[in-house]
Amino acid sequence: MTQPTMRAVWLQDGQLRLRDDVPVPTPGPDEALIRLRLAGICGTDLELVKGYYPFTGVLGHEFVGQVVEAPAAPEWVGRRVVGEINITCGQCRFCRRGLERHCENRTVLGILGHDGALAEYLTLPVRNLHAVPDEVPDEAAVFTEPLAAALEILEQVHLRPTARVLVLGTGRLGQLIARVLRLTAAEVHGVTRRERSAALLARHGVRPLKPDQVPESAYDLVVEATGTPAGLDLARRAVEPTGRIVLKSTYADAQPLNLSPLVVDEITVVGSRCGPFAPALRVLQQGLVDPRDLIEARYPLAQALDAFEHAARPGALKVLVEGA
């Protein structure tokens, strides 16, 4: 019997294509087959296209979908879900220590060794799935993965309500980070040159600043989400002695970094990647963060290449791709 095929966004050798001949994946014994409802394009997807990591396959890791098959867990069939993107072995030294996101044998949805979500169908282990509450619409649920990444900062860094915080790079992810950090009652500033971004920050209680308005050595915590050398340099100048810098970007190119000031001022630098999905869904369900005003455009899967071009425009916010 001929295996059915599907439409998918395919990356190979730095070239992005829309293919109609990608085989529909077959779920393994502990996996689910998921029909895409809505997917988001994020900065990591764009960096992969630029060569951040030599990935070949279907792109995409921000999604909300509906389970259509689950051989070992039929109770999941028909449910709306989002999914953790790291597929882990459960057996290596990091998994045994509870550090599954750093599994030595992991694959990562749409990033490393596992086809992603920008297709009609995708597969994930059932253990990676989280049911979407009825109160959370698809347009909010699709932000679960980046919202979880924003919440990870609070897992890693204790933030006092009296803290002063600066977010650099207030685009797709940075806007979510600023809103999450505001939940702590900290004083949060966001750097942007764009009026639309500034208006969104102000609407959510974040003071917008232009780069030349950032005071030096003034912030307990600086979150760098620009992915640029200029952002790294500004983060270093803005953080106070003994302060903390959280790096929330992936970089396609090597970045120069003078380590001496970090040593002299005793700066803590924290790398930050994925985060907790269950709290992110609770935040959405309770309306503590509503990300839907970040949606800039929606495209059908048949126009996904146009969606990528749109998402790559300077200052673009969230671009969504609708399932077929």
C-alpha positions, 0 to 999 in steps of 0.5 A: 500500500502506498503511504499517503503524503502531505503538504509540509514546509521543508528545509534542506541545504539552507533552502526552504520549500513547500512540498506536497510529497512528504509522507504522512508520519506513522506514530510509534507505539507510544506516540500520537499522530496530530493534525495541525490546527495552527502553527507559529513562526519564531526566531529560531525557525528563521535562524535555522533557515540562515544556517544556525544549525544544519537541520534537514526536514520539516520546520516548526515547533510552536503549534496547537493540533488535534490528536487523530491517532494514539495507538497506546493512549486512545483517550487522547484521540480528538483532544486539542493539544500542544506539545513539549518539543524535546523528545528524550530517552529517559535513560541517560545520565541527564534524564535520570537527574531530571534534566530531560531537556538536556538529554544526551540522545534527544531530538527536538521537534523541527530543530534536531532530528525530528520533523516539525509542526509546519505540516498537515500532520506531525508526531510526538510521544504522548508523554510530551502532550498537554491538553489545551483547556477549553477556555484557551482558543487556538490563537492563544494556545499556539503561544504556549511554547514561547510563553513557557520559554519566557516563564523559564526565566523565573525558574532560573532567576529569583526576581524580587518585586523591587527589582529593575529589569531590562528586556532587549529585543521586544519582538515576538519573544521579548514582548512575552518575556516582558509581560511575564516578568511584569507578573512579579511586580518588578519594574520592567523596561523594554528597549525598542526603536519601533512605535508599535512595539513601544505601544504594546509594551506600554499597554502592558505596564512596561516602560519603553526605552530607545537604546540611547535612553538606557542608563548604564549599570542600572538593572538587576536583571537584563534579558538579551533577546535580540540575537545581535552583538549590539544587544550583547554589548548593551546588556553588558553596559546596562547590568549593575555589578553583581547583576544577571544577564539572561541570554534568550537568543540563538545565534547563527554567527559567532559573537565576540565577547569581552569576558573581563568586565563580567569577571570584574563586576561579578556578573552572572550569565544564564543561558535560557531555552525551553520552559514549563508547559503546564504553567504556561497553559495555566497563565493562558487559561487564567488570562494573566497573559493574553498574547493574541495582540501579538498576531500580525498575520495568518497564512494558510499552509499553502502560502507558508513560504509567504508567511516566512517572508513576512516573519523575516521582515524587520519588526514583524511580530507573530505570523501564524500558519493555519493547518490544511 
